[in-house]
Amino acid sequence: MSGFETVSLSDIDADTDTTISASNSEDIRNIVTDGTVESKVSFVNMGSADIEIDANGETSDGGDITIDNSGVTTLNYKGRWQMLYWIRMLKLLIQTSL
């Protein structure tokens, strides 16, 4: 799969954990949250891709976003966020930079 760079997450209900694998795609570079994400979303097999996350909406305590990549991960806050989510995202950035 190729030809797209942005994955947009919107209105993911609780208890609907989602896994997106990039093992057959090299183009994903941007993840946009533009709605309420209430469940875990995992991006796996991202390789050495540099990923930028644009956080535009609310995310509940259960709405973790994880990324399995060895490249640079950049997080841009553009919306209202709960303090626990900020802490988790900062933890993610620290883990990906180790």
LUMVEXVO-810372 format. One line per field, with one value per residue (C-alpha): residue number from 1; x, y, z. Coordinates in pm, 1 decimal, decimal comma. Layout:
N
num (NUM / ...) .
c1 (X / ...) .
c2 (Y / ...) .
c3 (Z / ...) .
***
This chain:
98
num (1 / 2 / 3 / 4 / 5 / 6 / 7 / 8 / 9 / 10 / 11 / 12 / 13 / 14 / 15 / 16 / 17 / 18 / 19 / 20 / 21 / 22 / 23 / 24 / 25 / 26 / 27 / 28 / 29 / 30 / 31 / 32 / 33 / 34 / 35 / 36 / 37 / 38 / 39 / 40 / 41 / 42 / 43 / 44 / 45 / 46 / 47 / 48 / 49 / 50 / 51 / 52 / 53 / 54 / 55 / 56 / 57 / 58 / 59 / 60 / 61 / 62 / 63 / 64 / 65 / 66 / 67 / 68 / 69 / 70 / 71 / 72 / 73 / 74 / 75 / 76 / 77 / 78 / 79 / 80 / 81 / 82 / 83 / 84 / 85 / 86 / 87 / 88 / 89 / 90 / 91 / 92 / 93 / 94 / 95 / 96 / 97 / 98) .
c1 (0,0 / 138,2 / 44,1 / -81,0 / 110,9 / -156,1 / -369,1 / -657,1 / -806,5 / -1156,2 / -1426,0 / -1273,5 / -1503,8 / -1387,6 / -1296,3 / -1221,2 / -843,0 / -695,3 / -363,5 / -228,9 / 70,6 / 299,5 / 487,2 / 354,0 / 355,4 / 643,2 / 454,2 / 288,8 / 448,7 / 167,6 / -94,9 / -379,9 / -623,9 / -926,6 / -1190,1 / -1245,1 / -1014,5 / -1130,7 / -937,4 / -581,7 / -441,2 / -108,2 / 106,4 / 344,1 / 625,3 / 689,1 / 1061,9 / 1288,0 / 1011,6 / 998,5 / 644,2 / 461,9 / 150,3 / -94,9 / -323,0 / -636,7 / -906,1 / -977,0 / -850,4 / -972,1 / -751,3 / -795,0 / -700,6 / -331,5 / -151,0 / 167,1 / 414,7 / 674,5 / 938,8 / 1308,9 / 1287,8 / 1209,9 / 863,0 / 727,3 / 412,9 / 214,2 / -61,0 / -344,5 / -643,2 / -769,4 / -599,7 / -625,1 / -314,8 / -279,5 / -265,3 / 15,3 / 215,5 / 163,9 / 261,1 / 577,6 / 658,5 / 610,1 / 850,5 / 1112,4 / 1075,1 / 1109,3 / 1422,6 / 1608,6) .
c2 (0,0 / 341,2 / 689,6 / 834,8 / 1013,0 / 1110,8 / 888,5 / 1071,9 / 937,5 / 1048,8 / 924,1 / 589,9 / 437,1 / 288,9 / -80,9 / -62,0 / -103,9 / -51,9 / -164,9 / -16,5 / -194,0 / -19,8 / -335,7 / -298,1 / 82,3 / 326,9 / 652,8 / 720,3 / 1036,3 / 1219,9 / 1111,4 / 1354,6 / 1322,3 / 1532,1 / 1384,4 / 1196,0 / 894,8 / 683,0 / 363,1 / 248,9 / 299,2 / 131,2 / 199,6 / -93,8 / -180,1 / 186,3 / 124,8 / 430,0 / 665,8 / 1015,3 / 1064,1 / 1387,1 / 1377,4 / 1668,4 / 1648,6 / 1850,8 / 1695,9 / 1555,7 / 1217,8 / 1034,3 / 855,5 / 530,6 / 685,7 / 599,7 / 630,8 / 425,3 / 424,6 / 156,5 / 351,5 / 425,1 / 763,9 / 1106,3 / 1152,2 / 1508,1 / 1594,3 / 1914,4 / 2005,7 / 2198,3 / 2125,5 / 2070,5 / 1784,1 / 1617,7 / 1626,1 / 1245,3 / 1236,8 / 1495,4 / 1282,5 / 969,1 / 1144,0 / 1283,4 / 933,1 / 806,9 / 1066,7 / 973,8 / 602,1 / 651,6 / 861,5 / 598,1) .
c3 (0,0 / -87,9 / -193,5 / 134,5 / 407,1 / 662,2 / 885,0 / 1054,5 / 1379,8 / 1470,8 / 1709,5 / 1807,0 / 2068,2 / 2397,1 / 2389,0 / 2015,4 / 2023,8 / 1677,4 / 1529,0 / 1206,8 / 1055,0 / 809,7 / 713,4 / 358,4 / 345,8 / 351,2 / 309,8 / 648,3 / 791,2 / 970,1 / 1223,5 / 1290,8 / 1579,4 / 1497,8 / 1723,2 / 2041,3 / 2066,7 / 2360,0 / 2293,1 / 2223,9 / 1872,7 / 1790,2 / 1483,8 / 1438,4 / 1195,6 / 1115,9 / 1067,3 / 1058,4 / 946,2 / 1096,7 / 1227,9 / 1310,7 / 1528,9 / 1506,4 / 1809,3 / 1731,1 / 1947,5 / 2288,2 / 2403,8 / 2707,9 / 2959,1 / 2763,3 / 2428,5 / 2412,3 / 2080,1 / 2047,3 / 1760,6 / 1688,8 / 1495,5 / 1525,7 / 1354,8 / 1498,6 / 1649,5 / 1669,1 / 1865,5 / 1797,1 / 2046,6 / 1881,8 / 2101,9 / 2453,9 / 2632,5 / 2965,1 / 3182,4 / 3189,3 / 2811,6 / 2806,5 / 3047,9 / 2837,9 / 2515,7 / 2673,5 / 2795,6 / 2438,2 / 2303,3 / 2561,8 / 2485,5 / 2109,8 / 2153,3 / 2359,7) .
***
